[in-house]
Amino acid sequence: MKQQIKSLFKKILPAKLRQTLRSIQHCPRNYRTRNFAALPTWLHYHVAKKVVPAKLLSRKYFHFTAVTSLQRYHANFGRYPDFTHPTLFSEKVLKCIHTTCQSSSLYPLLADKYRVRAYVRKLLGSEENLIPLIDDFASAQAFVDAYIANPDKYTNSVVKVNHGYAQNFFIGNQALNNLELETLKETLERWMQRPHTGSYERHYARITPHITEEKRLGNRETLIELQIPHA
């Protein structure tokens, strides 16, 4: 039976892929330095069980980033996390990343910088602690059209996408010229097309990209941050 399976794999898998799979089995650390995103999920899951303890992998929510994150955890702590009875904060976070984050609708909502506003408004009962929203757009072109129609409306504001990080454009008192507006449009289009699913946070893939225009808070040197614990 084992020989029949090997023969089948030899027929259906390219030689280069078979060589890669063999190298993983003989030297699991190679898994970290190669890109396996193109592998079929079922095959990827089978290979992953050869690399890290199978009990840590969820077949239902499996994604290839699970392997590298578990390997990094082992490299930092000298052991694999306990997902059966997690006690450390790092274990609980990692377990959520590889299970709940893949299925819960709450995680994409909380990570969505635009749609989370309604959640916070409902939670706190008001918009007092929300940054004033000037406008929102489903596309970069919609933003450009609105800006051309009324540039004064968007002075001293911040343009950002809802599913990324460090992707903010600050508009000051001066109106943007045609070249600056075209450059900003291209930047927004690039931001909206970029998926932020790295760092093993797969729930970002379930966020519909959106553009928000918020009031600029000023130039304070000390940031004021409001944190709301969520059980």
N, C-alpha and C positions, 0 to 999 in steps of 0.2 A: 504493500500500500504506500509506504514511504517513497519507494522508487517511482511509483506511478505519479505521485504528487510532484516529485522532482522533475520527472519527464514532462509533466503538464506545464510547470512553471518555465521550463526551458523552451517550450514551444510558444508560449504566449508573452513572455517577457523579453525585451531587448537584451542583448549581451551586456551592454554597458550598465543597465539597471541591475542585472543579476550580479555583476561584479561588485556594484555598490552595496547591495544587500549582504553579500558575503563579507565585505570589509566591515560592515556594521556588526555583524554577528561575531566576528573574530576580534574586533576592536571597537566596543560600543562608544568610546569617546568620539569617534568619527562622526557620530550622529549630530554633534553640536556644530560641526564645521561645514555641514552640507545642507542644501536646500531640498527638503522633501515635501514641499507643499503640493507638488504635482502628483504625488502618489495617491492611488485610490484609498479612501479612508480605511476600508477593511484590511488592506495590505499594510498600511501604515500602522494601524493598531497592532497587527500581528508582529511587526518588526519592533515596535515600541516595547512590547512585553519581554523582548530579549535584552533590552537595554536597562530598564528600571523595573522595580517590583510591580508585577501585574496588578496587585491589590490596590495600588495607588491610581490606577487608570480606570476611568469610567468609559465603557464602550459606547454608551448612549451619548455622552457629551465629549467624546474624544476629539482632540485637536493636536496637531503636531507640536505646538508650542508647549504642551504639557510636559514633554520629555525634557526639553532644555531647561525649563523652570525647575523641575525636580532635580536635575543634575546640578544646577547652580545651588539649590538648597543644600544638597549633599556636600558640595564643595565648601560651602560656608560654615556648615554646622557639624560636618563629619558624620551625618546620619540622614536618613530620609524622614520626611514628616509623618506623623501619625494621623491619618485621616479617620480612623475608626473611633478613637477617643482623643481628639485634639485638645491640648491644654494651652500651648503657647499661642500668643497672638498671631505669630507668623504662620503657624499651622492652620489656624482658623481662616486667615485671609487666603492662603493658598488653596485650601479646600473649596472656598467660595468661588475662587477664580475658575477652578476646573469643574465645578458642578453647577451651583446656583446661577452664576453669571451667564451660563450658557442657555438657561431656560427661563429665568425670571424676567418679567417685563419691567420690574422696578429698576434694575441696574441701568438699562439704556435710558430710562427716564431721568434718573438722577445724574447721569453723565451728560445729558443733553442740556447745554447752556441756555437754550431757548425755551424748550418745553418744560423744564424744571421750574420755571417761574410760576406756572399755574399750580404746581405741587406745593411750592413754598408759600404762595398766597393762601392756599387752602389750609395749610398747616398752621400758619401764624395768624390767619384771619384778616390780613391787610397786606398792602404793598409797601409799607413803610420801610422795610429793610431791603427792598429790591432796588437795584440801580435803575433809574428812570429809563424806560424804553422809548426811543424816538420813532423807530420804524423796524420792520423786518421784511425780508425778501426771500423768495424761493430760488432766485437765480441772480447771477452777477449782472446780467443785462437789466433786470428789473431794478436793481439798485442804481445803475447808471441813468436809466430813464427818469427815476424819481429825483436823483440829484440834479440833473440838468433842468428839470422843471422847477425846482425850488432849492437852490444851493444854500441859502441862508438857514434853512431848517436844520442842516447837518453840521453847522459850525460847532466847534468844541465838542466833538463826539468821537466815539470809538467804533470802528467797523470790525466785526469778528465773525468767525464761523462757529457753529454750535457744537461741533463734534471733534474739535482739535485742541491744541494747546500752543501757546506762544505764537498765535496767529492773530495778531491785532494790528489795525492800522489807525493811527491817530490823526484826526482832522482838526486843525486849529482854527484861528479866526479868518485866515485867508482862504478864499475859494480855490478849489483845485482847477488847474488849467486843463486843456484837452489832453495833453501828453500825460499828465499825472493821473487823470481819470482813466485813460486807456490802460496805463500801467497797473492801476489798482484793479481794474476789471480783470486783467489777465491773472493777477495775483489771486483774486478771489476765486476765479475758475479753477486755478491750480489747487488751491486749498480745498475746495469742495470735492475735487476728484481724488484727493489723497485719503486713503483709509487709515485710521489711527487704531489699528488692531495689534500693534506691537506691545511689548511689555506684558504679553499674555492676557490682555484685556479684550477678549473677543466680543463682549457686549457692545463695543463701539461700532461693530459691523452692522448692528441693527438700529443705528441712528440715521434718520433721513437728514442729509446735509441741508443747512439753512443759514441765512445771513441775518445778523442782528445789528442794529445801530443803537448804541446806548449813549447816554450823556456822559461826557468826560468829567470825572470827579475832581480833577485838579492835579497839582504837582506836589503833593505832600511827600516828604521824605520818609515818614513813618506810615506804613500801611495799617489800615484798620480792617480786621478780619472777624467775621461772625461765623462761629462754628455751631452747628446744630446736631448733636448726637442723634443717631437713628438706630433703634434697636432692630 
